[in-house]
């Protein structure tokens, strides 16, 4: 069974603002698409968002090491 997160829950889980979530969705084409909802009532697959986040953190840390 898929666990879904609201926009608010995604923001709380990753300690980001709604604007940051909006920016991630706009800038990163690989950010998971909402599984359902519309407007500000979007729902995201929790596992997909978590996996995406960890992948980004890992990429950022690898970039920092090489700098």
C-alpha positions in Angstrom: 0.0 0.0 0.0 1.3 3.4 -1.0 1.9 6.0 1.7 1.0 9.5 0.4 2.0 12.8 1.7 0.3 16.1 1.3 2.2 19.2 0.3 2.3 20.3 3.9 3.6 16.9 5.0 6.4 16.9 2.4 7.4 20.3 3.6 7.4 19.2 7.3 9.3 16.0 6.6 12.1 17.7 4.7 12.0 21.0 6.7 11.4 23.1 3.6 8.9 25.9 2.7 6.1 25.5 0.2 8.1 27.8 -2.1 11.1 25.5 -2.0 8.8 22.5 -2.9 7.4 24.6 -5.7 10.9 25.4 -6.9 12.0 21.8 -6.7 9.0 20.7 -8.8 9.8 23.4 -11.4 13.6 23.1 -11.5 14.1 19.4 -11.2 12.4 17.5 -13.9 13.0 14.2 -12.1 11.1 15.4 -9.0 8.2 12.9 -8.5 4.9 13.9 -10.0 1.9 14.1 -7.7 0.0 10.8 -7.5 -3.3 12.7 -7.3 -4.8 16.1 -6.4 -4.9 19.5 -7.9 -3.7 23.0 -7.1 -2.4 23.2 -3.6 -4.1 19.9 -2.7 -1.4 17.6 -4.2 -0.5 14.2 -2.8 2.9 12.7 -3.4 4.1 9.1 -3.0 6.2 9.3 0.1 8.7 6.7 -1.0 9.3 8.4 -4.4 9.9 11.8 -2.7 12.2 10.3 -0.1 14.2 8.4 -2.7 14.5 11.5 -4.8 15.7 13.6 -1.8 18.3 11.1 -0.8 19.6 10.9 -4.4 20.0 14.7 -4.5 21.8 14.8 -1.1 24.2 12.1 -2.3 24.8 14.0 -5.6 25.5 17.2 -3.7 27.9 15.5 -1.3 29.8 14.0 -4.2 30.0 17.4 -5.9 31.3 19.0 -2.7 34.0 16.3 -2.3 35.3 17.0 -5.8 35.4 20.8 -5.4 
